[in-house]
């Protein structure tokens, strides 16, 4: 029988973070797991009930002058870097790991090996409400991702991307 274990409550004190810049706002209900792996720059806003899911095997870095809407979920087991002057809409999900599909004769997906891949969001990006960024994605500088988009690959600098999967619809 499978045995699960807890990752803790997510309650944290700012002094537990790897790095914490000046003028950082944590709204009510923000959870930070493994805060020792999370670095946050200056002038950052983190909205209500956002979860920063740090991980001992990876790090999370959030750059200066970044705004994160409420209800976001960021997972950093594979490594997560968010640049400076980035706007992230409410309920955005960023994932850096997934269970590998071992094929029809393999174990159930929940029991299959976990694969890790870093995610990078460049400076000056805007990520729309409810977007999902999958493991291994890189979003170039100044790129705008539409609401509800699913980013499964790399997006170049200064473009607008939307859809499922996200595709470049024009340059900025």
Secondary structure by P-SEA (a helix, b strand, c coil): cbbbbbccccccccccccccccccccccbbbbcccccbbbbcbbbbcccccccccccbbbbbbcbbbbbcbbbbbcccbbbbbcbbbbccbbbbbcbbbbccccccccccccbbbbbbbbbccbbbbccbbbbccbbbbccbbbbccbbbbccccccbbbbbcccccccccc
